[in-house]
């Protein structure tokens, strides 16, 4: 098993470098000389108030240093990656805060043995020096149905305790009051994690292994084992599984939720989950909590307490009353606390009504008659062709793009088929192309959808009130001009325009009186196919492929191939009167 790559200067110095980077970017923070301690730069503001100190191992960024600021923590003490901070550094931080005039110092500690021991010993030594120091141990993990002697682990919910304590301290509350209120809040809170992948300490191999089709429920923020390893579930199913486990009364570490209660929800990225997935999980959680009759008073979504690059998520629920909610809403300058919208989260929010369509030309009266049959036949031929070459286009696109060209064109094919099943397409050329433009712009997606939409919109405008063969040559020229105007590509840039422009040149013969349209179209198809094949020798001048070295572009451009295939399908549909649409 290989050691994963890390963007660090050295394994031994990564924790120090990370703290130095944070301080260099935040004028409100300062490092304590000789220690991994970050403090507020305005320590004079602590005089006469309770100071708050937290911390733990590095690797959980933005925890813990990201929560130092007015309205949250006064300082944090960091250890090496996943390692408790030293007693000496904790004691040094306590001494600085005491000397700054704090009337009391509260240590907020996650429930891990190393953290309890090191912070606890520093507390005892500080008390012997006359400092008024207290400690609150946070254990919010809902994973274990029967927690052992060590108790529930302290994980992401600790951040909410930082916020509650910080707001109280900023408001001038005394040490006893803060301890009492955060202790009550801790008991009304639960967190559960779910992971799709392990993490790895810099310089080390991954902390554990998960099969490609597995996920782990209830693991800790250092990669400690969870309570269940299971097959990968959908986001909806995973969230349902997590909430059931968190609220199961047979689970001794469960959180009790009654219909009608209000909660603060924290959806935490454990480090390596994409923001796309995080949003899906957040939406699924809001929906399922609402289905249980729970009011989500506030929802926080982001990276709050990570486990290096672990691809996973944790859910934290804190049952709140109005006072607790005011403390959560209180302002803070801590850089990692999000700009939380004031108001409940809900999946039932009314949507803004979609704008009314601009009235267009009435549909051609013959669209349901015999004139519509050739149109359906041609469109069906185009759809079946695009579906047949889906894998080919994807394979070509993987050489220079993101490998989805076939999928994009297949979406267009499915959308056209569904549209034809819902109603016969208009036979009038201008109306037909205009409808297809709207359809592809809405359903096809990607730059291809927009480019086809531009082409068809401009071509439809040129065809308005015309149906002679020359009009089609003019329409294709208009469509190409629109694509070039907005897309920025030109013939020779290794794009779909290479096939389209070659075909357009052949279609100019439609302007010759007496020209056979099918023969002209046949020549256009041949020109498009030759031009598509020739793109394999071109250097890309536009599109995603322009970022790839020309030496790696040894295959035809997928967009050009698709255009040639579409033109060939149109020709086949017009030539084959026996083909019937599906």
N, C-alpha and C positions, 0 to 999 in steps of 0.2 A: 504494500500500500504506500503510495507516494505522499510526501508532506505537501499539503496545499500551499500555493503561492500566496504571499502576503506583501503588501506594499508598505514595508517598514524600513527603517534604517538599520536597526539591529534588534534581535530578539530581546536582549537584556534591557534595552533602552526604550522600548516601545511605549510603556506606560508613562514615563517621564516626557517623552516627545509629544504624546497625545495631550497631556495636561498643558505643556508649554504652548502648543498650538492653540488650545482653547483660550488661554490667557492672552495670547498675542492678538486674538480677534475680538476680545471683549474688554473694553476699558473699565468695566465694573468689577473685574476680578484681579486678584494678586496671588502669587505663589509665596508660600512661607519658605524662607531660605533654608536649604538643607533637608527639606521634608517634602513628601508628596501630599502637600496640603494646599488647598485653594480656599481663599477667604474673600469676602466682600472687600472692595477697596475703600469703602466708606465705613470703616470700623468705628468711627466716632459715633455713628448712628446707633450703635449697640448700647451705649451708656444708658443705664437706667432701664434697660429692657432685657427680656430673656433672649439668649442666643441659642441657636439651633445648630447642632453638629451631627453630620451623618457620614456615610461612606461605606467602603467595602472594596472588594477586588475590582481591578480594571477589567475592561472587556464587556461592560454593560452599558456603554455610552448610548444616550447622553447621561444616564445615571453614572455617577451621582453629581458630578461637578456642574452639569447643565442646569441644576436646580438651585444653584447659589445665586441669591439676589434679594432685593427688597421684597418682602412678602413671602419669601420661602426660606431657604437655608442660609445661615450665616457663613458656614464653611463646610468643607468635606475633607475626609482623609482617605487617600487611595492607596491600595496595595498593588502589587504586581498583578498580572492578568490572572483572574480567578483566585486570588490569594488575599487573605485578610490583611489589612494594614497593620503596621507595627505599633506596639504599645507606646513606644517613644514618640511617634508622630502624632498619635491621638492625644497624648499628654501635652505635647508642645502646642497643639491647636487649642486645647482647653485653657492652657496658661495664657495664650495670646488673648483669647476672648475674655478671660477673667481680668487681665490687666487693662483691657479696653473699657472696663466698667460694666460688664454684663451683670445683672442682678441675679442671674441664675443661668445655668447651661443645661440644655436637654440633649442627650444623645439618642438619636433615632437609629436603631440597629435592626438589620434583617436577621431573622432567626436561623443563623448558621453557627455552629460551634465555635469556629475560629473567630468570627466577628464578636460573638458574645464574650469570649475569653479576653480578647485584646482590648475591646472597648471597656469591658468590665474592670480589668486590672488598671487601666488608665484612670477610670472613674475613682477607684479606691485610692489610688495615689494622689489624685487631685483633691479628693475630700480631706486627705491627711494634711494637705497644704492649706486647707481652709476654704476651698472653692465649693459653691453650692451646685452640685451636679446631680442630675437624675438620668435614668435610662429607661427608654421604652423599647421593648423588643416586638417587632412586627412579624406575625406569622399568618399569612393570608392564603397559603396554598390549600386548595380543596382536593388535592389528588388522592390522598390516602384515606380510605374508609376507617382505618384504625391506626391513627398516628402513633408512632413509637414514643419512647421516652424523650427523644429529641424534640418532638412536637411538630407543628406545621412549619414548613419552610417559609421564609420571608422572600417574596418575589415582587411583582410589579405593583401591587397595591401599596407598597411602601411609598411610592411617589405621591399618592393621594394623601398619605399621612404627612409627608413633607409639606404639602400645600395647606392642609388644615392647620397644622402647627404653625406654619409660617404666617398665615393670616391672623391667627390669634396673637402671636408675638408682635406682629406689626401694629395690632390694635391696642397693645399695652397689657395684655393678659399676663397674670402671674404664672410662675412655674407650676404650682399645684393645679391651677385651672387648666393649663395646657395639657399636663399629664393626664388629668381626669378625662378631658374631652377627646383626646386622641386615643386613649385606651378604649373608650366607648365606641369610637368610630372603627377601630381595628376589629372589634368583635362583630361589627355589622358589615364585614367585607370579606370577599372571597375571590380567589384567582385560580385559573386553570390554564395550563399550557398544552399546546399540540404542536408536534414537529414533523416535518417532512424530510429533514436531513440533519446530520450531526454538525457540530462546529469543531474548530481546531485551534488550539492555542498556538500563537506564532512559534514556528520551529518544531511543532509536533504534528503527529498524525491525527486524523479525526478521532474525537472522543468516544464514538461508538459507531455502529454500522446499522443502516436500515436498508432493506431490500428495495428494489425499484418500485414495488407495489405495496409498500408498507408505510404507515405513519405511527407515531407513538403519542399516547395520551398521558398527560400528567407529569412530564419530565421537568427537571429543575433548570434553572438559568445557567448552570455550568455543564449541562449535558447529563446530569444524574438521571438514572433510570426512572421511568414513569410507572404507571400502574397497568397499562395495557398496550400491547403492540397489535395493530389491526391493519386490515387492508385499506388502501387509500379510498377515502369517501369523497363525495362531492362536497362543495362548500356548505350547502344547506344541511346535508346529513352530518357533516363534521360538527357544525355549530349545534345542531340538535343533540348530538351525543355529548358534547361538552356541557351544555346547559343541564341536561338530565343528570349528569354525574355531579355537577356543582350543587344541585338543589335536591338531590336524593336524600330523604330523611334518614335512610339506613347508613348513610355516610357520615361518620362522626365529625368530619371537617366540612360539612356542607354549609351553605349559606341559606338561611330561611327567607323565602320570598313569598309574600301573600298577595293575592290579587288586589290591585289598588295602590300598592306601595310604590314609592318613587325611588329610582336608583340613578347613580352616576355610572355610566358604562365607559370602560376604557378598553379599546381594542388595540393591543400592543403588538407591533412587529418585532419578532425576536431577532431580527437582523437581516435575514436574507430573503424575506418574502417580498414579492413585487408589490408595488402600490396598487396595481390592478387587482390582485388577489385580496389585498387588505380591504379595499373598498367593497368587494363582494362579500367578504366575511362580515364586515360591519353592517351592511344592509340586511344580511341574513339574520344577524343577531338582533337587530332592532325589530324585525318582523316577528321573530319567534318570541321575544319578550312581550311584545304587544299582544300576541295571541294568548299569552298566559295572564293577560290583564295587568301587566307591569308598565308603569309610566317611566320612560327614559327621560329624566329631567335634564340631563346633559350627556353628550356623547363626545368622547375624546378618541381620536383615531390617529395613530402614528407610531414612531419609535420612541418609547419611554424608558424601557429597561430591556436591553438586548442581551443576546448570548453570542457575541461576535457575529459570525455570518450564518448562524442557524436559520434555515428556512422554516419558519414556524410562526405561530401566533399565540397570544394569551388573551383571555378575557377576564377582566376585573369588574366586579359589581360591588358597589357601595350603597347600602340603603341610607337614604338621606331624609332629613326633615328640612324645614325652611332655614333654620340656623346653619346647619351643616352646608346647605346649598349656597348660602351667602359667603361662607368661608371658601368654598370652591371657586366662587365667582370673583372673589376679591382680587384686586390687581397685584401683579408681581412683575419684577423686571428680570426674573430668571429666564435665560435665553431659550431653554428647552421646553418651557411650559407653553402650550399652544394658545393661539388666540381663539378660545372656545366660544362659539356662538351662544349667546344667552337666550335660552329657550329650549323646549323639549325636542328630542329626536323622535321622528315618527315615520312609519312607512305609509301612512294614510294622508299625507299632505296633498292638497288639491294641486293639480297641474294647471299651468297656464294654458288656456285654450289655444289650439293651433290656429294660425291665420287662415282665413277663407281663401280658397283658390281664386286667382284672378280669372274672370270669365274669358274663355277663349272662343275660337270659332266653333260653331255647331258641328257635330260629327257628320261625316258624309252619310247621306241617306242610303247609299248603296253598300254600306259597310257590312250589312247583314245578308247581302245577296251574293250572287255568283262572283262578283268582283273581289270579295274577301277571300275566296278559296285559294287563289294563287299566293296571296299574301301569307296565309296560314301555312301553306305548303313550304314556302321559302323560309319562313321563320322557324318552322319545325326542323328543317334541314340544318339551319344555322345552329339551333340548340343541340341537336344530336351530335353535330360535328364538334362543338366546343366541349361537350361532355366526353366524347371519345378521346380528345387530345389533352384532357385535363392533366394526366400524369406526365405527359411529354412536356407540357408547358411548365409544370412545376420543376421538373428535372432541369430544364434549360435555365429557369430562373434561379435555381440554387447556385449556378455557376457565377452569377453576377448580382444577385439580389437577395430577397428574403425567402424565395422558394414558394411564393403564393400566387404566381401569375395564373396557374391553372385553376386554383380555387376561386380566384376573382372572376374569371371568365365563366366558370361553372355556376357561380351565383347569378350571373347575368342570364345564363341559359334557363336556370330554374325559375327565375323571376318572369322571364318572357313566357314560359310555358304556363305558369300559374295565371298570368294576365290573360292569355288566350283562352284558358278554361273558363275564366270569369265572364268574358264577353268577346265577341268577334272583333278583331282589330279593324280599324278604319281602312278602307281601300284607297282613299285619296292619299297620294304620296306625301304631301306636306303634313297632313294630320297624322299619318302613320309615323313619320320620322319624329315629329314633335312628341307624340306619346311615348315612343321608344326612348327619346332623350330623357323625359321625366322619369321613366321607369328605371333606367340605368343609373341616373344620378342618385336616385333614392336607394336602390337595391344592390348595385354592383360593388361600390366601394373602391378604395384605392385611387391612384392617379389615373388608372385606365378608365374607371367609371366616369371621371370628370372629363377626360379627353374625348371619349366616345360621346358624352353628353354635349360637349362643345361642338364637335363635328356634326352631330345630328341636328342640333338646334340651328346652326348656321345653314346647313343644307336644307332644312325644312323651310326656312325663310325664303331661300332662293326658289324653291319649288312651289311656293304659294301661287295658286291660280295657273300653274303650268303642268303639263304632263308629257310634252314632246321629248324625244330622245336627247336633244341638245341640252334640255333643262337639267338632265342628270349629270352631264359633264360639268355644267356651271355649278350645280349643287355640290359636287365633290370638291371642286376648286374652292368654293366658299367655306366648306367644312375644314379643309386643310389650312386655309388662311387663318381661320379662327384658332385652330390648334397651335399654329406657329406663333400667333400673336400673344397667346397667354401661356403656352407651354415652354416657349423659348428654344425648342429644338428645330433642326433643319435637316433636309436630306443629307445623309452622310454621317449623322451623329449616332447611328446604330440604335434607332428607335422604331416604333411602329410607323413613323412617318416615311421611312425608307420604302416599305411595301406600299403604303398608301399613295405616295407621290409617283411611284413607278406605275401603279394602276391608273392614276389620274391622267398621266401622259397618254396612255393607251386609250383612255375613254374620250380623249379629245376628238377621236374619229367619229364620235356620235354627232358632231356638228356638221359632218359631211352629208349632204342630202343623199338619201337612198341607202345609207349605211345599215347593215344588218346588226341590230343591237346585240343579239346573242353572240355573233362572231366577234364583235368589238369587246364584249364582256369576257369572252374566252381569252382574247389577247391580253386583256387587263389582268386576268387571273394568272396567266403565265408570267407576265412581267412582275407581278407581285411576288410570286414564288421564287423567281430568280433573284429579285432584290432581297427577299428575306434570307435566302441562302448566302448572299454576298455579305450580309452583316457580320458573318463570322470572321471576316478579314478586316473589319473596321475597328478603329479606336473610338470608344464611346465618348461622345461630346456632351451628352445630356442624360438625365435620369440617374437612377441609383448606380447603374453600371459605370458611370463616369468616374466613380471613386476607385474602381478596380484597375490594376495594371493591365495594359493591353495584352501582355504575354499570357495572362490567365483567361482571356476571352477567346476561347477556341470553338465556340458553338454559336449558332445563330441567335439573334435577339428574340426572346419569346414573344414580345409584343408584335414584332414584324411577322413572325410565324403565324400568330393568331389572326392578324389582319388578312393575310393571304388565305388562311383556312376559311374565314368568314366569306370572303369574296368567292371562293370556290364553292362554298355551300349555297350561296345565292344563285350562282350559275347552275348548279345541280338542281336546285328547287325549281328554277324557271324552265329547265329542259325536261324535267320528269313529270309530266302531267298525271302519271299513274300513282305517284307517291301521295299518300293520304296523311294528313296531320294526326298526331296521337292525341 
